[in-house]
Amino acid sequence: MDSNSVWAQSAQQFQQIFGDGWARALQSLQPTQGAAGAAGPAPDIKFSAEKLQELQQQYMEEAGKLWLQGLQGAPAQPADKRFAGEGWSSNPLATFSAATYLLNARTLMGLADAVETDPKTRSRIRFAVEQWIAAMAPSNFLALNAEAQKKAIETQGESIAKGVANLLHDLRQGHVSMTDESLFEVGRNVATTEGAVVFENELFQLIEYKPLTAKVYERPFMLIPPCINKFYILDLQPENSLVRYAVEQGMHTFVVSWRNPDDSLSHKTWDDYVQDGAIEAIRVVQQITGAPQINALGFCVGGTILSNALAVLAARGEDPVASATFLTTLIDFTDTGILDVFITEAFVQFRELQMGKGGLMKGQDLASTFSFLRPNDLVWNYVVGNYLKGETPPPFDLLYWNSDSTNLPGPFYAWYLRNMYLENNVVKPGKLTVCGEKIDLGRVKLPVYIYGSREDHIVPITAAYASTQVLPGKKRFVMGASGHIAGVINPPAKGKRSHWIRADGKLPKTLDAWLDGATEYPGSWWTDWSDWLKGQAGKQVAAPKAYGKGSQFKAIEPAPGRYVKQKA
């Protein structure tokens, strides 16, 4: 069977289980695939004879030790959470199969690392091998999973019956359940901070939150979340809500709630989201509050949109934003981490042909792709628990949000792929025309607060730090522990994790150089950020007693509004 057939067959298998999105993602890694599926030149791939010999010798030594342990009783239980249950340790055959799998997995990864080719091809090979290894774990199969078998015996088959019911339920809903979604409802027990929708257009609703202090800072504060997800990641529960925290700090707070696009928005572009989204929201907040300037925050893709909006406004000679906060945001796309494996000229051309003139990038396809960036934690863990063991995953607000996917307009998505991920045009002065303006980030001279998460696999910490080198204003950079979401949603009251700050404020060219002078502090970065934001917010004034302003901006409906409740 040739390599094209192998890749096509693998994609077909994944499609049957996880839907169209992941199948297309897997096919995009095919080394010889062109823009429309035509074969192109294969990359030059070879192995070092020395490395292969070293791998072979290491494999034989470890396999010999494993075989001897098997003859003597059983190998030691592997230190891997997939094989940590009592069922594995009490079954010598299961322990041996797990240990053998891990040995083979290490060897396959060693082979992937030993490939001599260009760095991008090596990364793509490594990613594909990681996916195959994760899928082939013995824990994923009832015939090999000793823990699932033990539970089936103990429950007299009830766990298997529940597993089948769980599988049928997930097939109907279109995605693997990561939590008990029936326990959550947007507006009832997530996204509950009190407020009202005071403006809406076809792209977004603007939510104004009720002040929790007698006085607020005169300069209002507006958050722009990613349009690739729903805003309530910033307002899950009262105790971990960044929105509520900002309100408690005396900020007159507004949030952009993006609409979940349907076919009526399938023609919308990046320019539409910048002009009719971010810039329009800034204008409305100014009009409602009467403030000449506002403070703005952009999270992830919301931060990228905000950076473009600020550059457009600067090109027009306007400065309605006094300061900006960027949370885990890509502005310089030089280092895009694991997502780089998908970004090639052929893949981008394919997306442009497919939906560049109209159409939707389905939310479930995007969600599947992001889940498979961490397949053991976000895919196979739930396959084993839900289907093989018949378990109902515990309630977890963050995972409920993670499953509440959103679509993207095709033209927006295709333009974003090419101009950001593929060509990194936003950091090239005058290269991009956005909303009719040639943009130059060198003109965005407002003070900024830049936050990056140390273990972020979506926006690598080096990429978050890179923003310090392209924005010319006064900057503060802070690094937090954990990942893309958990690092951001880290309220001070929890006393969890830590963050790093450099007291001298210097921002050298590289993250490593910055870390040499940084100090680790326990707990959340939120307090440092709120102190910084208060310094940008002006004096305190009496809190408004009503939503909106006059007859022009009346309360349309209570927060969180209907846009966020729309399903993909």
C-alpha positions as CSV (number, residue, x, y, z in Angstrom):
1,M,0.0,0.0,0.0
2,D,1.5,3.4,-1.0
3,S,1.8,6.3,1.5
4,N,-1.1,8.2,0.0
5,S,-3.4,5.2,0.6
6,V,-2.2,4.9,4.2
7,W,-3.0,8.5,4.9
8,A,-6.4,8.4,3.2
9,Q,-7.3,5.2,5.1
10,S,-6.3,6.8,8.4
11,A,-8.3,9.9,7.7
12,Q,-11.3,7.8,6.9
13,Q,-11.1,5.9,10.1
14,F,-10.8,9.1,12.2
15,Q,-13.8,10.5,10.2
16,Q,-16.0,7.7,11.2
17,I,-15.3,8.3,14.9
18,F,-14.7,12.0,15.3
19,G,-16.3,13.7,12.3
20,D,-15.2,15.6,9.3
21,G,-13.0,18.2,11.0
22,W,-10.3,15.8,12.3
23,A,-10.4,13.7,9.1
24,R,-9.5,16.8,7.1
25,A,-6.9,17.8,9.7
26,L,-5.2,14.4,9.4
27,Q,-5.3,14.6,5.6
28,S,-3.7,18.0,5.7
29,L,-0.6,16.3,7.2
30,Q,-0.2,14.0,4.2
31,P,3.3,14.9,2.9
32,T,2.4,14.8,-0.8
33,Q,-1.0,16.5,-0.8
34,G,-1.5,19.7,-2.8
35,A,-4.1,22.4,-2.6
36,A,-6.8,20.5,-4.3
37,G,-5.6,17.0,-3.3
38,A,-3.2,16.6,-6.2
39,A,0.1,15.0,-5.5
40,G,3.1,17.3,-5.1
41,P,6.8,16.8,-4.6
42,A,7.5,14.7,-1.5
43,P,9.9,16.1,1.1
44,D,13.4,14.6,1.3
45,I,13.3,12.2,4.3
46,K,16.1,10.0,5.5
47,F,17.5,8.5,8.7
48,S,20.9,8.6,10.2
49,A,22.4,5.2,10.3
50,E,24.1,6.0,13.6
51,K,20.8,7.0,15.2
52,L,19.0,4.0,13.9
53,Q,21.7,1.7,15.3
54,E,21.5,3.4,18.6
55,L,17.7,3.1,18.7
56,Q,17.9,-0.6,17.7
57,Q,20.4,-1.3,20.4
58,Q,18.4,0.5,23.1
59,Y,15.2,-1.3,22.0
60,M,16.8,-4.7,22.2
61,E,18.2,-4.0,25.7
62,E,14.8,-2.8,27.0
63,A,12.9,-5.5,25.3
64,G,15.2,-8.1,26.9
65,K,14.8,-6.7,30.3
66,L,11.0,-6.6,29.9
67,W,11.0,-10.3,28.7
68,L,13.1,-11.3,31.8
69,Q,10.7,-9.5,34.1
70,G,7.8,-11.3,32.4
71,L,9.4,-14.7,33.0
72,Q,10.0,-13.8,36.7
73,G,6.4,-12.8,37.2
74,A,5.5,-9.4,35.8
75,P,7.2,-6.2,34.9
76,A,6.8,-3.2,37.3
77,Q,3.5,-1.3,36.8
78,P,4.2,1.5,34.3
79,A,4.3,5.1,35.7
80,D,1.5,6.2,33.3
81,K,-1.9,7.3,34.5
82,R,-3.6,5.4,31.7
83,F,-2.4,2.2,33.4
84,A,-2.6,3.2,37.0
85,G,-5.7,1.3,38.2
86,E,-5.7,-1.8,40.3
87,G,-6.9,-3.8,37.4
88,W,-3.7,-3.3,35.6
89,S,-1.4,-4.1,38.6
90,S,-3.3,-7.3,39.5
91,N,-3.1,-8.7,35.9
92,P,0.4,-9.6,34.8
93,L,-0.6,-10.0,31.2
94,A,-2.1,-6.5,31.2
95,T,0.9,-5.0,32.9
96,F,3.2,-6.6,30.3
97,S,1.0,-5.3,27.4
98,A,1.1,-1.8,28.8
99,A,4.9,-1.9,29.3
100,T,5.4,-3.3,25.8
101,Y,3.2,-0.6,24.4
102,L,5.2,2.1,26.2
103,L,8.5,0.7,24.9
104,N,7.2,0.6,21.3
105,A,5.8,4.2,21.7
106,R,9.2,5.5,22.9
107,T,10.9,3.8,20.0
108,L,8.5,5.2,17.5
109,M,9.0,8.7,18.8
110,G,12.7,8.1,18.7
111,L,12.4,7.2,15.0
112,A,10.3,10.4,14.4
113,D,13.0,12.4,16.1
114,A,15.7,10.7,14.1
115,V,14.3,11.8,10.8
116,E,16.7,13.9,8.8
117,T,14.6,16.5,6.9
118,D,13.5,20.1,7.2
119,P,12.2,21.1,10.7
120,K,8.6,21.5,9.5
121,T,8.4,18.1,8.0
122,R,9.9,16.6,11.1
123,S,7.3,18.3,13.3
124,R,4.5,17.0,11.0
125,I,5.9,13.5,11.2
126,R,6.2,13.7,14.9
127,F,2.7,14.9,15.3
128,A,1.3,12.2,13.1
129,V,3.2,9.5,15.0
130,E,2.0,10.9,18.4
131,Q,-1.6,10.7,17.2
132,W,-1.2,7.1,16.1
133,I,0.6,6.1,19.4
134,A,-2.2,7.8,21.4
135,A,-4.9,6.0,19.5
136,M,-3.2,2.6,19.7
137,A,-2.8,2.5,23.5
138,P,-4.1,-0.8,25.0
139,S,-6.2,1.2,27.4
140,N,-8.4,2.3,24.5
141,F,-9.7,-1.2,23.7
142,L,-12.0,-3.2,25.9
143,A,-10.2,-6.5,24.9
144,L,-7.0,-5.1,26.4
145,N,-8.1,-2.7,29.1
146,A,-7.9,-4.7,32.4
147,E,-9.5,-1.9,34.4
148,A,-12.6,-1.8,32.2
149,Q,-12.8,-5.6,32.2
150,K,-12.6,-5.7,36.0
151,K,-15.4,-3.1,36.2
152,A,-17.6,-5.1,33.7
153,I,-17.3,-8.2,35.9
154,E,-18.0,-6.3,39.1
155,T,-21.1,-4.6,37.7
156,Q,-22.2,-7.8,35.9
157,G,-22.1,-6.1,32.5
158,E,-23.9,-2.9,33.6
159,S,-20.8,-0.7,32.8
160,I,-20.8,-2.0,29.3
161,A,-24.5,-1.3,28.8
162,K,-23.9,2.3,30.2
163,G,-21.0,2.7,27.9
164,V,-23.0,1.8,24.8
165,A,-25.7,4.2,26.0
166,N,-23.1,6.9,26.4
167,L,-21.7,6.2,22.9
168,L,-25.2,6.5,21.4
169,H,-25.8,9.8,23.3
170,D,-22.5,11.3,22.0
171,L,-23.2,10.2,18.4
172,R,-26.5,12.0,18.6
173,Q,-24.9,15.2,20.1
174,G,-22.0,15.1,17.7
175,H,-19.0,15.2,20.1
176,V,-17.4,13.2,22.9
177,S,-18.8,14.3,26.3
178,M,-16.1,15.8,28.5
179,T,-18.5,16.6,31.3
180,D,-22.2,16.1,32.2
181,E,-23.5,18.9,30.0
182,S,-27.1,18.5,31.4
183,L,-26.0,20.1,34.6
184,F,-25.1,23.4,33.1
185,E,-27.1,26.2,31.5
186,V,-25.7,29.5,30.2
187,G,-27.2,32.3,32.3
188,R,-28.3,30.0,35.1
189,N,-25.1,28.6,36.6
190,V,-22.5,29.8,34.1
191,A,-22.2,33.4,32.8
192,T,-24.2,34.7,35.8
193,T,-22.6,38.1,36.5
194,E,-25.4,40.7,36.5
195,G,-25.7,43.0,33.5
196,A,-27.6,43.8,30.4
197,V,-27.2,43.9,26.6
198,V,-27.1,47.5,25.7
199,F,-26.2,47.3,22.0
200,E,-26.2,44.7,19.2
201,N,-25.5,44.3,15.5
202,E,-25.3,41.3,13.4
203,L,-21.9,40.4,14.7
204,F,-22.0,40.9,18.4
205,Q,-23.9,42.0,21.5
206,L,-22.4,44.5,23.9
207,I,-23.0,43.6,27.6
208,E,-22.7,46.3,30.3
209,Y,-22.3,44.9,33.8
210,K,-23.9,46.3,37.0
211,P,-21.3,48.0,39.2
212,L,-20.6,46.3,42.5
213,T,-18.9,49.4,44.0
214,A,-20.3,52.8,44.9
215,K,-17.7,54.4,42.6
216,V,-16.1,53.3,39.4
217,Y,-13.1,54.5,37.5
218,E,-13.9,57.2,35.0
219,R,-12.3,55.3,32.1
220,P,-14.5,52.3,31.2
221,F,-13.1,48.8,30.6
222,M,-14.0,46.5,27.7
223,L,-13.1,42.9,27.1
224,I,-12.9,41.3,23.6
225,P,-12.9,37.5,23.9
226,P,-12.0,35.2,21.0
227,C,-14.7,34.7,18.4
228,I,-13.5,31.1,18.1
229,N,-15.0,30.5,21.6
230,K,-17.8,31.9,23.7
231,F,-17.1,34.8,26.0
232,Y,-18.2,33.1,29.2
233,I,-14.8,31.5,29.7
234,L,-14.3,34.9,31.3
235,D,-17.4,34.5,33.5
236,L,-17.8,30.9,34.4
237,Q,-18.7,30.9,38.1
238,P,-18.6,34.0,40.5
239,E,-15.5,32.7,42.2
240,N,-13.5,32.3,39.0
241,S,-15.0,35.1,36.8
242,L,-12.5,37.6,35.4
243,V,-15.5,39.7,34.5
244,R,-16.8,39.8,38.0
245,Y,-13.3,40.4,39.4
246,A,-12.9,43.5,37.2
247,V,-16.3,44.8,38.3
248,E,-15.3,44.2,42.0
249,Q,-12.2,46.3,41.4
250,G,-14.3,49.3,40.4
251,M,-14.1,48.9,36.6
252,H,-17.1,50.0,34.6
253,T,-17.1,46.8,32.6
254,F,-18.3,45.9,29.1
255,V,-17.9,42.6,27.2
256,V,-18.2,41.8,23.5
257,S,-20.4,38.7,23.1
258,W,-19.8,37.4,19.5
259,R,-22.7,35.9,17.6
260,N,-22.3,32.2,16.7
261,P,-22.3,32.5,12.9
262,D,-24.8,30.8,10.7
263,D,-25.3,30.8,7.0
264,S,-26.4,34.5,7.1
265,L,-22.9,35.5,8.3
266,S,-21.0,33.1,6.0
267,H,-19.7,36.0,3.9
268,K,-18.2,38.0,6.8
269,T,-14.5,38.9,6.6
270,W,-11.6,39.8,9.0
271,D,-12.3,43.5,8.1
272,D,-15.9,43.1,9.3
273,Y,-14.8,41.7,12.7
274,V,-12.3,44.6,13.1
275,Q,-14.6,47.4,11.9
276,D,-18.1,46.3,12.8
277,G,-16.9,44.3,15.8
278,A,-14.0,45.7,17.8
279,I,-14.0,49.3,16.5
280,E,-17.8,49.6,16.7
281,A,-17.7,48.2,20.3
282,I,-15.1,50.8,21.3
283,R,-17.3,53.6,19.8
284,V,-20.4,52.4,21.6
285,V,-18.7,52.2,25.0
286,Q,-17.4,55.8,24.5
287,Q,-20.9,57.0,23.6
288,I,-22.6,55.2,26.6
289,T,-20.0,56.4,29.1
290,G,-19.1,59.8,27.6
291,A,-15.4,58.9,28.2
292,P,-12.9,60.2,25.6
293,Q,-10.9,57.0,26.0
294,I,-11.5,53.5,27.2
295,N,-9.2,50.6,28.4
296,A,-9.5,47.4,26.4
297,L,-8.5,43.7,26.9
298,G,-8.2,41.1,24.1
299,F,-8.0,37.4,24.8
300,C,-6.4,35.0,22.3
301,V,-7.9,35.7,18.8
302,G,-9.8,38.6,20.5
303,G,-6.4,40.1,21.2
304,T,-5.3,39.7,17.6
305,I,-8.5,41.5,16.5
306,L,-7.9,44.2,19.0
307,S,-4.3,44.7,17.8
308,N,-5.5,45.2,14.3
309,A,-8.3,47.5,15.4
310,L,-5.7,49.7,17.3
311,A,-3.5,49.8,14.2
312,V,-6.4,50.8,12.0
313,L,-7.4,53.6,14.4
314,A,-3.8,54.8,14.6
315,A,-3.7,54.9,10.8
316,R,-6.7,57.2,11.0
317,G,-5.2,59.4,13.6
318,E,-7.6,58.3,16.3
319,D,-6.7,57.1,19.8
320,P,-9.9,56.1,21.6
321,V,-8.1,53.4,23.6
322,A,-5.9,54.5,26.5
323,S,-4.4,51.1,27.3
324,A,-4.6,47.5,26.1
325,T,-4.2,44.2,27.8
326,F,-3.3,41.1,25.7
327,L,-3.9,37.7,27.2
328,T,-2.3,34.7,25.5
329,T,-2.4,36.6,22.2
330,L,-0.6,36.0,19.0
331,I,0.5,39.2,17.3
332,D,3.9,38.0,15.9
333,F,3.1,34.6,14.4
334,T,6.8,33.5,14.0
335,D,6.3,30.7,16.5
336,T,2.8,29.2,16.4
337,G,3.7,26.0,18.3
338,I,2.0,22.7,17.5
339,L,-0.6,24.4,15.2
340,D,2.2,25.0,12.7
341,V,2.0,21.4,11.6
342,F,-1.3,22.3,9.8
343,I,-0.1,25.5,8.1
344,T,1.3,25.0,4.6
345,E,0.7,26.8,1.4
346,A,-1.3,23.8,0.1
347,F,-3.5,23.7,3.1
348,V,-4.2,27.4,3.1
349,Q,-4.9,27.3,-0.6
350,F,-7.3,24.5,0.0
351,R,-9.2,26.4,2.6
352,E,-9.3,29.5,0.4
353,L,-10.8,27.5,-2.5
354,Q,-13.2,25.8,-0.1
355,M,-14.6,28.8,1.8
356,G,-12.6,31.9,0.9
357,K,-15.6,33.4,-0.9
358,G,-18.2,32.1,1.6
359,G,-19.2,29.3,3.8
360,L,-18.6,28.3,7.4
361,M,-15.8,26.7,9.3
362,K,-17.8,24.4,11.5
363,G,-17.3,24.8,15.3
364,Q,-17.1,21.0,15.9
365,D,-14.3,20.7,13.3
366,L,-12.3,23.4,15.1
367,A,-13.0,21.8,18.5
368,S,-11.9,18.4,17.3
369,T,-8.7,19.8,16.0
370,F,-7.9,21.6,19.3
371,S,-8.8,18.5,21.3
372,F,-6.4,16.3,19.3
373,L,-3.5,18.7,20.2
374,R,-3.7,16.9,23.5
375,P,-5.2,13.5,22.5
376,N,-4.6,11.5,25.7
377,D,-6.1,14.2,28.0
378,L,-8.9,15.6,25.8
379,V,-10.0,12.6,23.6
380,W,-9.0,9.1,24.7
381,N,-9.4,9.7,28.4
382,Y,-13.1,10.3,27.7
383,V,-13.4,7.4,25.2
384,V,-12.1,5.1,27.9
385,G,-14.2,6.5,30.8
386,N,-17.5,7.1,28.9
387,Y,-17.6,4.0,26.6
388,L,-15.4,1.3,28.1
389,K,-16.2,1.9,31.7
390,G,-19.7,3.4,31.4
391,E,-18.9,6.4,33.5
392,T,-20.5,9.8,33.4
393,P,-17.8,12.5,33.5
394,P,-18.0,14.8,36.5
395,P,-19.4,18.3,36.2
396,F,-16.8,20.8,35.2
397,D,-17.7,24.3,34.0
398,L,-14.6,24.8,31.9
399,L,-15.1,21.6,30.0
400,Y,-18.8,22.5,29.4
401,W,-17.6,25.7,27.9
402,N,-15.0,23.8,25.9
403,S,-17.7,21.7,24.3
404,D,-19.9,24.7,23.5
405,S,-18.3,25.2,20.0
406,T,-18.7,28.2,17.6
407,N,-18.5,28.5,13.9
408,L,-16.4,30.9,12.0
409,P,-17.2,32.6,8.7
410,G,-15.2,31.0,5.9
411,P,-13.7,34.2,4.4
412,F,-12.6,35.4,7.9
413,Y,-11.0,32.0,8.6
414,A,-9.2,31.7,5.3
415,W,-7.8,35.3,5.4
416,Y,-6.7,34.8,9.0
417,L,-4.8,31.6,8.1
418,R,-2.9,33.2,5.2
419,N,-2.1,36.6,6.6
420,M,-1.4,35.6,10.2
421,Y,-0.4,32.0,10.5
422,L,1.2,31.4,7.1
423,E,2.7,34.8,6.1
424,N,2.9,36.7,9.5
425,N,2.0,39.9,7.7
426,V,0.7,41.9,10.7
427,V,4.2,42.6,12.0
428,K,5.3,43.9,8.6
429,P,4.7,47.7,8.5
430,G,2.4,48.6,5.6
431,K,2.1,45.0,4.3
432,L,-1.5,44.5,5.3
433,T,-4.5,46.6,4.4
434,V,-7.3,46.2,7.0
435,C,-10.5,48.2,6.8
436,G,-9.0,50.3,4.0
437,E,-5.9,51.3,6.0
438,K,-2.3,50.1,5.7
439,I,-1.5,49.1,9.2
440,D,1.7,49.6,11.1
441,L,1.9,48.3,14.7
442,G,4.8,50.8,15.2
443,R,2.1,53.5,15.5
444,V,0.3,51.7,18.3
445,K,2.1,53.5,21.1
446,L,-0.4,53.1,24.0
447,P,0.7,51.3,27.2
448,V,0.1,47.6,27.1
449,Y,0.0,44.7,29.6
450,I,1.0,41.4,28.0
451,Y,0.3,38.0,29.7
452,G,1.6,34.6,28.5
453,S,1.1,31.1,30.1
454,R,4.2,29.0,30.5
455,E,2.7,25.7,29.3
456,D,0.4,27.2,26.6
457,H,0.2,24.8,23.6
458,I,-2.0,27.2,21.6
459,V,0.0,30.5,22.0
460,P,3.5,29.4,23.0
461,I,5.0,31.5,25.8
462,T,7.8,32.6,23.4
463,A,5.1,33.9,21.0
464,A,3.3,35.8,23.7
465,Y,6.6,37.4,24.7
466,A,7.3,38.3,21.1
467,S,4.5,41.0,21.3
468,T,6.9,43.0,23.6
469,Q,9.2,43.4,20.6
470,V,6.6,44.7,18.1
471,L,4.5,47.1,20.2
472,P,6.4,50.3,20.8
473,G,4.6,51.8,23.8
474,K,5.3,51.3,27.5
475,K,4.9,47.6,28.3
476,R,4.6,45.2,31.2
477,F,5.1,41.5,30.6
478,V,4.0,38.8,33.1
479,M,4.3,35.0,32.7
480,G,1.8,32.7,34.5
481,A,2.0,29.0,35.2
482,S,-0.2,26.4,33.5
483,G,-1.8,26.5,30.1
484,H,-3.9,28.5,27.6
485,I,-7.0,28.6,29.8
486,A,-6.1,27.4,33.3
487,G,-3.2,30.0,33.4
488,V,-5.6,32.8,32.5
489,I,-8.5,31.8,34.7
490,N,-6.7,31.8,38.0
491,P,-8.5,33.9,40.6
492,P,-6.5,35.2,43.6
493,A,-8.8,33.6,46.2
494,K,-7.8,30.1,45.1
495,G,-4.1,30.7,46.0
496,K,-3.1,28.5,43.1
497,R,-0.1,28.4,40.8
498,S,2.4,31.3,40.4
499,H,3.6,34.0,38.1
500,W,6.8,35.7,37.1
501,I,7.6,39.4,36.9
502,R,10.8,41.2,36.2
503,A,11.2,44.1,38.7
504,D,13.5,46.2,36.5
505,G,10.9,46.2,33.7
506,K,13.4,45.4,31.1
507,L,12.2,43.5,28.0
508,P,15.2,42.0,26.2
509,K,14.9,40.4,22.8
510,T,14.3,36.8,24.0
511,L,12.2,35.2,26.7
512,D,15.2,33.3,28.1
513,A,17.0,36.6,28.6
514,W,13.9,38.0,30.3
515,L,13.6,35.0,32.6
516,D,17.2,35.5,33.7
517,G,16.0,38.6,35.6
518,A,12.5,37.5,36.5
519,T,11.2,36.6,40.0
520,E,8.6,34.0,40.7
521,Y,5.7,35.0,43.0
522,P,3.1,32.6,44.4
523,G,-0.6,32.9,43.4
524,S,-2.5,34.7,40.7
525,W,-1.3,37.4,38.3
526,W,-4.7,39.0,38.5
527,T,-3.7,41.3,41.4
528,D,-0.7,42.6,39.5
529,W,-2.8,43.3,36.4
530,S,-5.6,45.0,38.4
531,D,-3.1,47.3,40.0
532,W,-1.7,48.1,36.6
533,L,-5.1,48.7,35.1
534,K,-6.1,51.1,37.9
535,G,-3.1,53.2,37.0
536,Q,-4.6,53.6,33.5
537,A,-8.2,54.2,34.6
538,G,-8.2,57.8,35.9
539,K,-10.1,59.1,38.9
540,Q,-13.1,57.5,40.5
541,V,-16.6,58.8,39.9
542,A,-20.1,57.8,41.0
543,A,-21.2,54.5,39.6
544,P,-24.0,54.6,37.0
545,K,-27.4,53.7,38.3
546,A,-28.9,52.5,35.0
547,Y,-27.8,50.5,32.0
548,G,-27.0,52.2,28.6
549,K,-27.7,55.8,27.9
550,G,-31.0,57.6,27.2
551,S,-33.1,56.3,24.4
552,Q,-30.2,55.5,22.1
553,F,-28.7,52.7,24.2
554,K,-31.4,51.0,26.2
555,A,-31.2,47.6,28.0
556,I,-32.2,45.1,25.3
557,E,-32.2,42.0,27.5
558,P,-30.5,40.7,30.6
559,A,-26.9,39.4,30.4
560,P,-25.6,37.1,29.1
561,G,-27.9,37.7,26.1
562,R,-29.2,35.4,23.4
563,Y,-26.2,35.5,21.1
564,V,-24.1,33.4,23.5
565,K,-26.8,30.8,23.8
566,Q,-26.8,30.0,20.0
567,K,-25.5,26.6,19.3
568,A,-23.2,25.7,16.4
